[in-house]
Each structure stands twice: as C-alpha cells, then as structure tokens.
Amino acid sequence: MISCGHIAEMNTSAIYICGAQEPGYARGMGLKTRATIEEALEDAKRKYVGENPNILALPLTFKKSAVHLMMKDEVYNG
C-alpha cells in the first residue's frame, strides 16, 4: 500500500481501498475503506467528484508486481 501511495495521495481527492481484509491498516494511512467498489463510487460521488468521476482502478495492485504512478511533467500539466 505504501509503494506509491504518497504520489497518489498528492494528486487525488481520496483513495479508496475496497474489500480489505484488515481495513484498519488502510484507514491508519488516511485511506478510505469500503466493502465494495459500488459503495466506494457512491461515497466518492457524494463527497468529492459528482456524477462523472475520473477513476483509476488497480484490482490486483498489491497481489502482483509493483505499480508505479509517476508521470512525466510534459505529459501531465496539472
């Protein structure tokens, strides 16, 4: 969870972890936990993004190889 979590945290309104076996760890890092993706989407729509959110879903992120979320400056212009 902490491999690229800070990068995502700097560039998002919220990070949701769905279906965590031990959600206390994710909450301790400031992440939002929900049982399902549907619950997370509804919560995010109400609190952060409205009806048309931009979503990055990484379903096997912490079960497979590492994910890197860095983008080059010339690609992302804030």
C-alpha positions as CSV (number, residue, x, y, z in Angstrom):
1,M,0.0,0.0,0.0
2,I,2.8,2.4,0.7
3,S,4.8,1.7,-2.5
4,C,3.3,4.7,-4.4
5,G,0.6,5.8,-2.0
6,H,2.1,9.2,-1.4
7,I,2.2,10.0,-5.1
8,A,-1.5,9.1,-5.4
9,E,-2.4,11.0,-2.3
10,M,-0.8,14.2,-3.6
11,N,-2.8,14.1,-6.8
12,T,-6.3,12.8,-5.7
13,S,-9.2,13.9,-3.6
14,A,-9.4,10.5,-2.0
15,I,-8.1,6.9,-2.2
16,Y,-10.5,4.0,-1.6
17,I,-9.4,0.5,-0.7
18,C,-12.3,-1.9,-1.4
19,G,-12.7,-5.3,0.3
20,A,-9.6,-5.0,2.5
21,Q,-9.1,-8.0,4.8
22,E,-7.7,-5.7,7.5
23,P,-9.1,-2.2,6.7
24,G,-7.6,-0.7,9.9
25,Y,-4.2,-0.5,8.2
26,A,-5.6,1.4,5.2
27,R,-7.5,3.8,7.5
28,G,-4.4,4.3,9.5
29,M,-2.7,5.6,6.4
30,G,-5.6,8.0,5.7
31,L,-7.2,6.0,3.0
32,K,-11.0,5.4,2.7
33,T,-12.2,1.8,3.1
34,R,-15.4,0.3,1.7
35,A,-16.6,-3.2,1.3
36,T,-17.3,-2.9,-2.4
37,I,-16.4,-0.8,-5.4
38,E,-20.0,0.2,-5.7
39,E,-20.0,1.6,-2.2
40,A,-16.8,3.5,-2.8
41,L,-18.2,5.0,-6.0
42,E,-21.4,6.2,-4.3
43,D,-19.4,7.7,-1.5
44,A,-16.9,9.4,-3.8
45,K,-19.8,10.8,-5.9
46,R,-21.5,12.3,-2.9
47,K,-18.3,13.7,-1.2
48,Y,-15.8,14.5,-3.9
49,V,-16.4,14.2,-7.6
50,G,-20.1,14.4,-8.6
51,E,-21.7,12.2,-11.2
52,N,-18.7,12.0,-13.6
53,P,-15.6,10.9,-11.7
54,N,-12.2,10.1,-13.2
55,I,-11.3,6.6,-11.9
56,L,-8.1,4.7,-11.7
57,A,-8.8,1.1,-10.7
58,L,-5.9,-1.2,-9.9
59,P,-7.6,-4.5,-8.9
60,L,-4.5,-6.7,-8.4
61,T,-2.1,-4.0,-7.3
62,F,-1.0,-5.5,-4.0
63,K,-1.3,-9.1,-5.1
64,K,1.0,-8.9,-8.2
65,S,4.1,-6.9,-9.1
66,A,4.6,-3.2,-8.2
67,V,2.6,-0.4,-9.7
68,H,4.3,3.0,-10.4
69,L,2.1,6.1,-10.7
70,M,4.8,8.7,-11.7
71,M,4.0,10.8,-14.7
72,K,6.5,13.0,-16.7
73,D,5.9,16.7,-16.4
74,E,5.4,17.1,-20.1
75,V,2.6,14.6,-20.0
76,Y,0.7,15.9,-17.0
77,N,0.1,19.7,-16.8
78,G,-1.9,19.8,-13.6
